[in-house]
Amino acid sequence: MTLDPHSPRTPQNTTDPAGIRPDDTAAAAADNPGPHPWRRYVALGDSFTEGIGDPLPDGGHRGWADRVAEVLAAQVEDFAYANLAVRGKLIGQIVADQIEPALALHPDLITFSAGGNDVIRPGTDPDAVAQQFEDAVVRLRGQGATVVVFTAIDTEFTPVFRGIRGKVAIYNENIRAIADRYDCVVADQWGLKEVQDMRFFDDDRLHYNALGHHEVARMVLRALNVPNDLQPMQPQALPLMNWRAAREKDLVWARSYLMPWVLRRLRHQSSGDHVVAKRPEPLPVVTLAPGPDPTGPDARRPHGTEV
């Protein structure tokens, strides 16, 4: 689904069954001059939206949402951006902790990614998770803001999550149906073939690295139909590795990332415990210097243009 940047997705039917009523802030967005109509962007979610895997020199995290905000802010005046996402959060926690604070900021653009941490857990029901997602979307659309939702990535390419591909596909179909019912914009990770390659992922094999976040940012801007000059990047070729070296690398990954994740589940702990949102208030955006590139200098070589 794409969007005319001068026509934000604001329901015009005041008898909508969802009870959506656009407020003056969102309704006025269409009158703002510039390449796009948005002036206040709030991002909600978990580690994906917080930007884990895309480090900054100061120890923080950049991520796709920061990258999208930088592009949007460069094109209009008086732009502000808040990011309420916190790593490790389940959809119930995101709904409880982030929805009302987000609405209190009166955004005209919201990105909402939630449920991924639920879906990857054994025994969870993607339909039940999607019902929570739908309830949240109804609330987020209530003020008339443009809402962007995300499908999950196609896990066929990764042995770690290949077994839950069917479960992810069910969840994605629910997300698409919800987006259609409430007139949301869909950012389609499932169809983003460029990132179905472990070279776009951090060493933990779960979170995107800088290249992955860059490609997601490009996808979101395409979904919003916002012109930009972000270019696709080609990762460095993987070094040749024999069977023994590959197994040793797998063991290092299991010790460093898999076992800590399992232990947190057994202890009912989360990587987001005691972590607060990195950007709880809407602030002006400055272009951030990219952090260290985990795939090497050749990874930033452009191989095309995107406008």
C-alpha positions in Angstrom: 0.0 0.0 0.0 1.4 3.4 -0.9 0.3 6.9 0.0 0.1 10.2 -1.7 2.3 12.4 0.6 -0.2 15.3 0.2 -3.2 13.2 1.2 -2.6 11.6 4.7 -4.8 8.6 5.5 -7.4 10.4 7.4 -10.9 8.7 7.4 -13.5 11.1 6.1 -16.6 9.0 7.1 -17.5 10.2 10.5 -19.8 7.1 10.9 -16.8 4.7 10.6 -17.6 1.5 12.6 -14.3 1.9 14.4 -15.4 5.2 15.8 -12.4 7.0 14.3 -12.6 10.8 14.5 -9.7 12.8 13.0 -8.7 15.8 15.2 -7.7 19.2 14.0 -4.0 18.4 14.1 -4.1 15.6 11.7 -6.8 17.1 9.5 -4.6 20.3 9.1 -1.7 18.2 7.9 -2.9 18.1 4.3 -2.5 21.9 4.2 1.1 21.9 5.2 3.4 22.8 2.2 6.3 20.6 1.4 7.1 17.1 0.0 5.1 15.5 2.8 2.4 16.6 5.2 3.8 15.3 8.6 5.2 17.5 11.3 5.1 15.2 14.4 6.2 11.6 14.2 6.1 9.1 17.0 7.5 5.6 16.8 6.2 2.7 18.9 7.5 -0.8 19.3 10.3 -3.0 20.5 14.0 -3.5 19.7 13.3 -3.3 15.9 12.1 0.2 16.3 14.5 1.2 19.0 17.3 0.5 16.6 19.2 -2.4 18.2 21.9 -3.7 16.0 22.7 -0.2 14.5 25.0 1.3 17.2 26.1 4.9 17.5 29.6 6.0 18.8 28.0 7.3 22.0 26.6 3.8 22.9 23.1 4.6 21.7 21.3 3.1 18.8 20.2 4.7 15.5 17.9 2.4 13.5 15.4 2.7 10.7 13.0 5.0 12.6 15.8 7.6 13.2 16.8 7.3 9.6 13.2 7.9 8.4 12.9 10.9 10.8 16.1 12.4 9.4 14.7 12.3 5.9 11.3 13.7 6.9 12.8 16.5 9.0 15.1 17.6 6.1 12.2 18.2 3.9 9.9 20.4 6.0 10.1 22.9 8.8 9.0 22.5 12.4 9.4 18.7 12.4 9.6 16.8 15.7 10.3 13.1 16.4 9.8 10.9 19.5 10.7 7.2 19.8 9.0 5.3 22.6 10.2 1.8 21.6 12.0 -0.4 24.2 13.8 -3.7 23.4 12.3 -7.0 24.5 8.7 -5.8 24.9 5.8 -8.0 24.2 2.7 -6.5 22.5 0.8 -6.3 25.8 3.6 -4.3 27.3 3.8 -2.0 24.3 0.1 -1.4 24.4 0.1 -0.7 28.1 3.2 1.5 28.2 3.4 3.3 24.9 -0.1 3.9 23.4 -1.4 6.6 25.8 2.0 8.4 26.0 2.1 8.4 22.2 -1.5 9.8 21.8 -0.7 12.5 24.4 2.0 13.8 22.0 -0.7 14.4 19.3 1.3 12.9 16.4 0.2 13.2 12.8 2.4 10.2 11.9 2.8 7.0 13.9 4.8 3.8 13.1 3.6 0.8 15.1 5.5 -2.5 15.1 4.6 -5.0 17.8 4.0 -8.7 18.3 7.2 -10.0 16.9 8.5 -11.0 20.3 5.2 -12.8 21.0 5.1 -14.7 17.7 8.6 -16.1 18.0 7.8 -17.6 21.4 6.7 -21.2 21.5 3.0 -21.9 22.0 1.8 -18.4 21.2 -1.3 -17.9 19.0 -0.8 -15.4 16.1 -4.5 -14.7 15.9 -4.6 -13.7 19.6 -1.6 -11.5 19.2 -3.3 -9.9 16.1 -6.4 -9.1 18.2 -4.3 -7.1 20.6 -2.7 -5.4 17.6 -6.1 -4.5 16.2 -7.3 -3.0 19.4 -4.2 -0.9 19.5 -4.6 0.3 15.9 -8.2 1.4 16.7 -6.8 3.6 19.5 -3.9 5.0 17.4 -6.2 5.9 14.5 -8.7 7.6 16.8 -7.0 11.0 16.4 -6.7 10.7 12.7 -2.9 10.2 12.5 -1.4 8.3 9.6 -0.4 4.9 11.0 2.2 2.7 9.5 2.2 -1.0 10.4 4.7 -3.7 9.6 4.6 -7.3 8.4 7.3 -9.5 9.8 10.2 -10.7 7.7 10.0 -14.0 5.7 12.0 -16.4 7.9 12.7 -19.0 5.2 16.3 -17.8 4.7 17.4 -18.3 8.3 17.6 -21.8 10.0 17.0 -20.2 13.4 13.4 -19.2 12.6 12.6 -21.2 9.5 10.3 -23.5 11.6 7.9 -20.7 12.5 7.5 -19.4 8.9 3.9 -20.5 8.8 3.1 -18.9 12.1 4.7 -15.6 10.9 2.7 -15.8 7.6 -0.6 -16.1 9.5 0.3 -13.1 11.7 1.2 -11.1 8.6 -2.2 -11.9 6.9 -3.9 -10.6 10.0 -1.8 -7.4 9.9 -2.7 -6.8 6.3 -6.4 -7.3 7.1 -6.2 -4.9 10.0 -4.4 -2.3 7.9 -7.1 -2.6 5.3 -9.9 -2.2 7.8 -8.5 0.9 9.4 -6.8 2.5 6.4 -3.2 2.1 7.6 -0.1 2.1 5.5 1.7 -1.3 5.3 5.5 -1.5 5.4 6.0 -5.0 4.0 9.1 -6.6 5.4 7.9 -10.0 4.1 8.4 -8.7 0.6 11.7 -7.0 1.3 13.9 -9.6 -0.4 17.0 -7.5 0.0 17.3 -8.2 3.7 16.7 -11.9 3.5 20.5 -12.3 3.8 22.4 -12.7 7.1 24.8 -10.0 6.0 22.0 -7.6 6.8 21.8 -8.8 10.4 23.8 -8.3 13.6 25.9 -11.0 15.1 23.0 -12.1 17.3 21.2 -13.2 14.1 18.0 -11.6 15.3 18.4 -7.8 14.8 19.3 -5.9 11.7 22.7 -4.3 11.4 23.2 -0.8 10.0 22.6 -2.1 6.4 19.4 -3.8 7.4 18.0 -0.7 9.2 19.0 1.4 6.2 17.0 -0.9 3.9 14.0 -0.8 6.2 14.1 3.0 6.3 14.0 3.0 2.5 11.0 0.6 2.5 9.1 2.9 5.0 9.8 6.0 2.9 8.6 4.1 -0.2 5.4 3.1 1.6 4.8 6.7 2.5 5.6 7.8 -1.0 8.2 10.3 0.3 10.9 11.3 -2.2 14.4 10.6 -0.9 18.0 10.0 -2.0 18.8 7.0 0.2 20.6 4.5 -2.0 20.6 0.7 -1.6 23.9 -0.7 -0.3 25.6 -3.9 -1.1 27.1 -5.9 1.7 30.6 -7.2 1.7 31.0 -10.7 0.4 31.2 -13.4 3.1 34.5 -15.0 3.6 34.9 -18.7 2.6 34.5 -20.9 5.7 34.9 -24.7 6.1 32.5 -26.9 8.0 34.6 -26.8 11.3 34.9 -23.0 11.3 31.1 -22.7 10.6 30.3 -25.0 13.5 32.6 -23.0 15.8 30.9 -19.8 14.8 27.5 -21.4 15.6 28.8 -22.4 19.0 30.0 -18.9 19.8 26.6 -17.6 18.7 24.8 -20.1 21.0 26.9 -19.2 24.0 26.8 -15.5 23.4 23.1 -15.0 22.4 20.9 -18.1 22.4 21.7 -19.3 26.0 21.2 -15.8 27.5 17.9 -15.5 25.7 16.8 -18.9 27.0 17.9 -18.0 30.6 15.9 -14.7 30.4 12.8 -16.7 29.4 13.3 -19.1 32.3 13.8 -16.3 34.8 10.9 -14.2 33.3 13.3 -11.4 32.5 13.6 -9.2 29.5 16.4 -7.4 27.8 14.2 -4.3 28.2 14.0 -4.5 32.0 15.1 -1.1 33.4 15.5 0.4 29.9 13.6 3.6 29.2 12.6 5.0 25.8 15.5 6.7 24.1 13.4 9.7 22.9 10.3 10.1 25.0 9.5 13.6 23.8 9.1 15.0 20.3 12.3 16.9 19.5 13.9 18.5 16.4 15.9 16.1 14.3 19.6 16.4 13.4 21.3 14.1 11.0 23.2 11.6 13.0 26.6 10.3 12.0 26.5 6.6 11.3 27.9 4.2 13.8 30.5 1.5 13.1 29.6 -0.6 10.2 29.7 -4.3 11.2 30.2 -5.5 7.6 33.2 -3.4 6.7 33.9 -0.4 4.5 32.7 -2.0 1.3 29.3 -2.5 2.8 28.5 1.2 2.2 29.1 1.1 -1.5 26.0 2.2 -3.3 24.8 0.2 -6.3 21.8 2.2 -7.4 19.6 5.2 -6.6 16.3 5.7 -5.0 14.2 8.8 -5.5 
